[in-house]
Amino acid sequence: MAFGLLDIAHSLFKFPMTTATPGTATAASALTDDVAVRAYFLGQSIDLGALAKPSGPASAPSSPLMVPVGEAGQGVLFSYGAVVLFGLSKSAEQAFIATLKPHIEAPIEQPETEAATIRLTPNSSGKVQDGLIFLSSLDGRHLHLVADVMAKSVVLAYYEIGAAAVFDRIEPYAVELQHQHRPSVQGDQLLKQIGQTLMIQHKIVGRVEIVDKPELLWEYPELDFLYHRLEDEYEIRDRHSALERKLDLVSRTAETVLDLQRHQTGLRLEWYVVLLIVVEVLLSLYDLFVRPR
C-alpha cells in the first residue's frame, strides 16, 4: 500500500502528537524533545514508485511520500530529488540515504543540505529563529508543511550556487561588450550557458513548482497562515524571484553576445563575397586587356 502523508502520519509517526496550548506548554516541553530536521537535495529525481508498497496495479505513489525510518524517525521524499528527515542522527541519515541511492536519477556528488530543529511552542507557530522552527503541533500536517518549505529551500540553495557560477562565467562577456571589445568566446560555449539557464528554470518552475502551494492547503485551509509564515521565514518567493532575474539576465547576455557573433559572421561572409566578386572582375579585366592573345 502506498504511503500517503496524511494517511500514515498518525499510525507511523513516532513523535508524540502533542499540541501545545498556553495551559499545557510546560508539560509539552517536558515530555517532548526538540526534533532535528535536515533537508537534502540528492539528485534530479527519486523513483518513488520503487520505494512505495503498491496497493494495486493502477496505483501510483504520491509526492511527497512519507516513510518510517528506523525506530523513531520519519522521512519525506519528493519526486524532484529532495528528502527531508525528522528525528534522526547524522549516521542514521547517511544510512537511510545510502538505501535511496539506487533509486536516484543523476545523483549529486555533494548534496546540498539544510538543517533546523523543531520546537513545540504555544505561540508563534511557524516562526524561524536561529535554526529553530517553532510549531504548535507535531502532527503529520504540520510536518508536511515544514518538509515542503525546507525541500524547496534546499533546492533553491543548490541552484542559487549554480546560477551564481553561470553568472560569473557570463559577466566577462558583458564587460567586453561595455568596452566595445569583441567577445572572446565560442558560440558553443554560449549555447551551453543558455542551456544551463533553461535547465535551472525548468527544474524550479516545472518540476519543483517553487511558488505553488502544496495540495494539503486545499484540504486544510486553516493551515494556510502557517505555510505562508514558513515560506516568508525562508524567503522562498523572494529567493525564487531573485534567481529568476539572475537567470534572465544571464540568458539575455548570452543571447546578445551570440547574436553579435552571428552578425559579425554574417558581415565576414558578405566581405568574402565582395572580395570574390572583385577578384573575378580583376581576372576578367586581365583576360580582356592584359593577357596576350
Residue, then its C-alpha position, 0 to 999 in steps of 0.5 A: m500500500a502506498f504511503g500517503l502523508l496524511d494517511i500514515a502520519h498518525s499510525l507511523f509517526k513516532f513523535p508524540m502528537t502533542t499540541a501545545t496550548p498556553g495551559t499545557a506548554t510546560a508539560a509539552s516541553a517536558l515530555t517532548d524533545d526538540v526534533a532535528v530536521r535536515a533537508y537534502f537535495l540528492g539528485q534530479s529525481i527519486d523513483l518513488g514508485a520503487l520505494a512505495k508498497p503498491s496497493g494495486p496495479a493502477s496505483a501510483p505513489s504520491s509526492p511527497l511520500m512519507v516513510p518510517v525510518g528506523e525506530a523513531g524517525q520519519g522521512v519525506l521524499f519528493s519526486y524532484g530529488a529532495v528528502v527531508l528527515f525528522g528525528l534522526s542522527k547524522s549516521a542514521e541519515q547517511a544510512f537511510i540515504a545510502t538505501l535511496k541511492p539506487h533509486i536516484e536519477a543523476p545523483i549529486e556528488q555533494p548534496e546540498t543540505e539544510a538543517a533546523t530543529i523543531r520546537l513545540t511552542p504555544n505561540s508563534s507557530g511557524k516562526v524561524q529563529d536561529g535554526l529553530i522552527f517553532l510549531s504548535s503541533l507535531d502532527g503529520r500536517h504540520l510536518h508536511l508543511v515544514a518538509d515542503v518549505m525546507a525541500k524547496s529551500v534546499v533546492l533553491a540553495y543548490y541552484e542559487i550556487g549554480a546560477a551564481a557560477v553561470f553568472d560569473r562565467i557570463e559577466p566577462y562577456a558583458v564587460e567586453l561588450q561595455h568596452q566595445h571589445r569583441p567577445s572572446v568566446q565560442g558560440d558553443q560555449l554560449l549555447k551551453q550557458i543558455g542551456q544551463t539557464l533553461m535547465i535551472q528554470h525548468k527544474i524550479v518552475g516545472r518540476v519543483e513548482i517553487v511558488d505553488k502551494p502544496e495540495l494539503l492547503w486545499e484540504y486544510p485551509e486553516l493551515d494556510f497562515l502557517y505555510h505562508r509564515l514558513e515560506d516568508e521565514y525562508e524567503i522562498r518567493d523572494r529567493h525564487s524571484a531573485l534567481e529568476r532575474k539572475l537567470d534572465l539576465v544571464s540568458r539575455t547576455a548570452e543571447t546578445v553576445l551570440d547574436l553579435q557573433r552571428h552578425q559579425t559572421g554574417l558581415r565576414l561572409e558578405w566581405y568574402v563575397v565582395l572580395l570574390i566578386v572583385v577578384e573575378v572582375l580583376l581576372s576578367l579585366y586581365d583576360l580582356f586587356v592584359r593577357p596576350r592573345 
